[in-house]
Amino acid sequence: MPIKFDFNGLFDFNAGKNGVTERDIKKYKKDARAAYSHLAGILKNRESRVNLALEWFNLPFQAPEYIKKIQILGGKVAGKYENVLSLGIGGSYLGLKAAQDALLPPYYNDFAKARGKRPRIYFEGNNLDPETLSVLLKNLDPKKTFVICISKSGETTETKAAFELVLNWLKKGAGKKYGRQVFAITDPRSGTLRKIVDLENKKDPLSFRNLPLLEGVGGRFSEFNMGLLHLALTGVKIEQVLAGAAAMAKRCMNPETNRNPALMYALLHRILHKEKGFMLAILMPFSEQLKSTADWYIQLLAESTGKKYEREIVKEGSGAEKWSNGKKIINSGRTPVSARGTNDLHSIQQNNIEGENNKVLTFIKVNKFKHDLVLPDTKDFLAKRKYSTLLAIAQEGTEWALTREGRPSCTLTLPEINGYSWGELIFFFEMATAYEGELLKINAFNQPGVESYKNYMFYKLKKPGMKPEIAAEIEGHPVQKKTKYILT
């Protein structure tokens, strides 16, 4: 069964004056058709897809022989090492963590039986807090640890710093052939990491093995590119994940809005945003396994739709498109928040129900769990109840409570959590975000705002090659610190 999208809770007959009306749908129908037509046209033109970083759309349809090669590689590495240290930030971390928590048993790293002879997976290079990496390097055995570095350029500070520390750790503890325990997923032609890989490969073909980050695929949309080796290491069948994504891709390219779940999702949220003032998007899976998927979605929506400028479209002679910042400042984008049921029903839900009415909740419901628990016959109202039943009722109760207060919500229902359904879910959100970008008339596939803090760090650290205009911008806009506003 495919994922089901129930959006009754977004309409006025449930959410009252805060809900979408049929009249709203008709008003925006032309915009929805234009969004579909424009995106469909781009996706048919390879040059446009690469120019605009939309090549991710074809990731579910990768060649079976390539997928088999990665699956075999992952199995060989998994059979040789007790630990894998995965270094990456943004999509190079969040996508992998989402997959691991969704598709592997809870407490995977803690119990050998849960891992089934697969290695423990640790994630680093996603923060500059020294505590976590320090503990890992003090407690892991370098001879039994395989290292994967995921970085397009090799210059992102968090990942670069971790990689250099880990390489030094391996050199000291794993011997002269430490490079055979290092794997890079990076740009196939350029960048600092690519230079390191090529240099070490020349010395020893088995050192610094690597896979390419494909051209035209942005980080937050790249789980089905840079995340494939991670899936193979943990024993997940990649073809099942991609089959789910492919099925969703076909559903989400239906020109009819009421048969295209991603386009309908984007349209409804755009109406609630523009017409009703709902600026916050809360994603609340009723599953502990999907909490990291909600965290992944935070980056997807925030980086994609949080833009200062309306885009400007430039057509090339070949018919391909390029986008640049237009002159119109719009400061677009809803603010995403991740939560989970039922844990956060005892925290954020108070604000959802009685706080400012500016939030739309998306629930993720799971119909069937791999394992269930039945309570003993305690002779009270919980007697002989299944945990899954209690969870389902809690989700229904949350939806009812929001509806009672005139607060919009919708539900995505998975038949169960497996590779296929998770692949569907990831691709649904990617397509919905792409359509929302079209409705906002922005570039949903770049992230210029992220560069600001990076440039400041490079300036302070005196990185060679800093453009004079960037240095001038930093020096010309200092943060003012007045002592009377600092309490000690």
N, C-alpha and C positions, 0 to 999 in steps of 0.2 A: 504493500500500500504506500502511495506517495504521501509526502508531508501535506497536511491540511491547514489552510489559512482561514480562520474564522474571524471576521471583522465586524460582526454584529454590534459589539460593544463600542464601536467608533461612531455609530449613527445616532441621530437625534432621538429615536424611539427608545434608546437606552441611556444615552448621555445627556438627554435634554437639550437645552440651548447651546451646550458646549459640543454637541455632536455634529457630524457631517450630515448633510441632507441630500436627497436625490437631486435637488436643484443645484447644489454645489458640484456634484458629479458632472451634471450636464454643462455647467459653466466652464469646467476645466477639461472637458472631454477633448477639445481641440488641442490643448496643451499636451495632453497625454499622447494623442496620436502623433504630434510633432516630435515629442521625446522619443517615441518608438521609432519613427521613420528616420530620424537623424542618427540615432545610435545604430540602427540596423544598417544604414548606409556606411557608416564608419567601419563596422565589423566586416563588411564585404570587401574592404580595400586594405590590403596588407600594409601598404605604405602608411596609411592613416593609423592603423592599429599600432604600428611600431612608433610613429611620431608621437602619438598621444598616450602611450603606455597602456594600450588596450589588448595586447596580445594574450593576456591572461584568459581571455574568453575561450581560447583554443586548448587550454591546458587539459581539460577533461578528455580530449581526443588524441592524446599522445600515442605514438606507435607502440603496440603490444610488446614488440621485441626490445624496445628501450626500457619499458617498465619491468620486463622480466630480468633484464641485465641488472637493474638497480635492486630488485628483490633478491637476486642471488648474491650480489655484493653485500647487502645488509645482513644476510644470513651468515656469510663467511666471517664478517667482522664480529657479529654477535656471538659466534661460536668460539672466538679467540680471546675476547676481553670481558672482564667483570664489570667495567665501568665505561660509560661514554660521557665526556664532558663537551657539551654543545655550547658554543659561543656565538652570540648574536643578539641583536636588539630590534625593537619594533616588530615587524612581521616575521623577521628571522628568529624571533623568540616566541612571540605571542601565538603564532599559528601552530608552532610545534607543541607548545604547552597545552593549547586547546585540544590538539589531536591526542596527546598523551593522556590527558585527564578524561577525555570522552571515550576513547577506544580501548584503553588498558584498564585492568582491574584497579579499584581504589587501593591505596597503599602499595602500589606497584614496586617502588624501590625498597620497601621495608621487608617484604616476605618473598623468599625464594620460590615458593609454590605459586605465588601470584605472577611472578615473572616467567615461570616456565623455562628456565635455563637461558633467559635473555639477560642482557646487561642492565645494570642500573643506569638511569639517564639523569644527568644533572645539568641545569641551565645556568650559565654565567655570561658575563660580557654584556649584560643588559642594565647595569647600574654601576655607579662609581663608589658604592659603599664598600669599604675594604674588608668588612667582617666576614661576609659569606664566602668569598673566594679564598680568604686566608684559612678558614676552617677546612674547606675542601682540599686544598693543597697540603695541609698538615696531616690529613687523615686518609687520602686516597693513595694507593700504591701506583707510582708512575709506570711501572712495568706492566701493570694490568689495566691501564686506562687508555682509551682511544679518544682522540680530540678532533672535533669538527668545528671549523671556523666558517661562519656564513657572513659574508660581507661583499657587496658589489665593488666598492672602491678599496676597502682595506684601511680607510682613513677615519671611519667613525670612531670617536675617541673611546667610548666605553668598550667596544669590541676589540679595538686595536690594543688598548692597554692590557686587557685580560689576556689576549693572545700572546703578547710579548712575555708576560709573566709566566704563562703556562708553558710556552716554548722553553724558557729558561729552566723551569721545573723539570721538564722532560729531558733536556740535555743532561742535567745533573743526575737524574734518577733512572733513566731508561737506557742509557748507553749511546754509542756512536750512531746506531741506526734508529734513533728516536723518530726521525722523519717518517718512518713507515707506520707510525701510530698517529700521523696527522693527515687530516682530510680537509680540503677547502672547497667551498661552494661559492664561486665568485664569477666576475665578469670573464668571459672567454678570451678577451683580447687585451684589455687595458686595466690599469689600476695598480696600486701598491701590492695588494695581495697576489694579483696575477703575476707580477714580477718575481715575488718570492717563490711562488709555486714553480714557475718556469725555470728559475735558477736551480732550485733543489731537485727538480725532475731531471735536469741535465746531469747532475752528479749521481743520482740514483733513481731510475724510473719507478721504483716502488715507494719512493718518498713523496710526501705531499701530493698524494693522488687527489683528483678533483672532478667536480661536475660543474657545468656552466649554469649561471643565472641567465635565463633566456632574454634575448633582446625584446624590449617593449613590454616587460612585465615588472610592475612596481612592487615594492616590498610587501605592502599590506594585502596585495592581491596574489601573492606568489606561493601560498601554501602548497599548491599542487605542482610546484617546481622545486623550490628549495627544501620543502618538507618531505620529499619522497624517500630520501635515504633514511631519515628518522623513522618513517613508517616501516620501512623494510627492516631496520635494526630491531624494532619491537615486535616484529612478526605480523603486523597488520597487512592484509592483502590489499595492495595498492589498487589493483584493478576494480575491486568492489567500491572503494572510495570514489574513484574516477567515474565508475558507472553511475553512481548516484548523482554526481555533479553533472554528468552528461545528460541524464534524464531531466534534471532541473533546468539546464541550459535550453533544452528544447521547449519546455513549458514556458520559460521566460522570454522566448522569442515569438510568442503568439501575438499577432497584431491586435487582437481583440482584448481590450483592457480587462473585461470581466472574466477572461480566461487566462490571464497572465498574472500570476500571483505577485511577482516582484514589481511589476508596473503598478498594480493596484495598491500594493503596500506603499510605494513611493508617492503615489497620487494622494492617497488618503492622508498621509502624514504631512504632505506639502499643504493640503487644504487646512488641516488643523493648525499648522504652523503659521501660514499666511493670513487666514481668515479668522482664526480663533485665538491666536497668540500663544500656542503651546510650544514652548521652546526646549523643554526637557524630554529626552527619550530614554525611558528606563526599560532595560531588557532584563527580565526576571525569569530565568529557567527554574522550573520546579524539579531540579535534579542537581545533585552535588557534582556530578560528572560534567555538566555543561557550564559550570561557573566560569571556567577559563575560556570557554567559547564566548561567553558574554564579555569577558575582558578583551578578547581579540576584537570583538565588534566595536568596542570603544574607540580603538585606533582607527578602524575602518571608517566609521561614520565621521569622527572628529577631524581626521586628516583630510578626508575626501571632501566634506561639505563646508568646513570652516574656512571660508575664503573671503578676502578683503574686496577683491575686484570681480566684476562681471567679466566673463571671457570675451575675447575678440577672435573671430574665426577668420583664418586666412586660407584661401584655396590656392593650391599650387597647379601648375600646368597639367600635371598628371591626374588631377581631380582629387588628390590627397589633401588632407587638412592638417593645418598646424594651428595651435591656439596660443594666444598671448593675453596678458592682462589688458583689459579695456580701460577706459578713463572713468567709468562709473564705479564708485565705491558703494558696495552693498553690505559688507560685513555679514555674510550669510552663515547659515548652519545651525542646526539644533545641537544642544549639548547632551551627549550620551552618558548614561549612568548604568553601571552593572550592579545587579543584586541577585539574590537567589531565595527561592522559597524552600522550606518555610523559615529558615534562619532569619532573614531580613524582614519578615512580617512582624518581628519583635523590635524593629529599629526604624528603618526608613518608611515602613508602611504607615506609621502614625502621621508622617508628613504627607504621604500620598493621599491619605483620606481627609485630613483636616487642615493641611498646609495650603499654600497658594495653589490655585487650580491652574497650573501651567505645565502639567506633565501628562505624557501619554505612555501607558505601560504596554509592553509586549511580553506576554507570557509564553514560555516554551513548556509544553506539556508532553509527558512520555506515557504512552498507553501501557506498555509492558516492560518490566525490568527483568534482567537476567536472573536475579535472585530476589526473593521476597521473604518477608518475615510475617509470621502469624502470632499474635499475642495469645498468651495462655487464657484459659477460662477463669477470669478473675471475678466473674459474676457482676461486673459493672458495665458501663456503656462502651468500654473498649474491648470487652471480652471477645476473643476469637477474631478480631479485626485484622485484616492485612495492612501492613505498612503502606503498600501502594494505594489502598483504598483511602487511608487517612490523608495521604498526600494529595490525592485527586480531590477529595472534599475540601481540603485547605485551599487548593487553587480555585475551586468553584466559589468558596466563601470569599476569597479575595476579590474575585471578579464581581460578585454580588455587592460587596461593600463599596467598591468603586462606583458601580452603577447606581447604587442607592444615593450617592452623593453627587451624581451627575458628572462623573469623571471617566474619560474615555480609556478603553483598553481593547486589546485584540489578542488572539491566541494562535500560536503555531503548534500543531500537534504532530509528534513523531510516533509512528507505530511502536518503535523501540530504538534504542541507541545501538547502532552498528555502523560499519564502514559506509554502507550505502546511504543510510539516512543522514549520517553526519556530512557526507559529501554533498548531499542535497541541500542541507541546511547552510553550509558555508557558501555554496554557489548562489543560493537564494539571496543571502544578504549582500553578496558582491553585486549581483544584478540589481537589487533594489537600490543600492547606493549609487550605482551608475545611472539609473533612471532618475533618482533624486537630483543628481548633478545636472542632468539634462533639464529637468523642470526648473532648477535654480539658474540655469544658464551660466554655469561656472565650469572651471577645469577641476574635475573631481579626481584627477590622477596625478597631481603634483602636490608638493607640500612646502611652498616657499617660506611659510612662517616658522618651520622647524629649523631653518638654516640660521636664524638670528642668534640663538644661544650658541650654536656651533661656531659661528664666526667670532663671537665674543671670546669663546674659549681659545680658538686659534690665535686671536689677537693677543690675549694675555700670556699664552704659552709661546709666543713669538714663532709661530709656524712659518717656515719659508714660503714665499709666493703669495703672501697676503696682498690683495688688491688695495691700492692706496685709498680708493673711494670707500672701501669697507672700514678701514682704519679711521678715516675722517668721520664717518658716520658714528662710530663708537665714541670717538673722542669728543664729538660735538653734542652728544646727548648723554651726559653723565647722570647717574642716579644720585640724587641729592640726599645726604644724610645729615640731618640737624640733630645735635646732641640733646636738645630739649625734648625731642620726640623719641628718645631711647631711655627706657627705664632700667636702672641697674639696682 
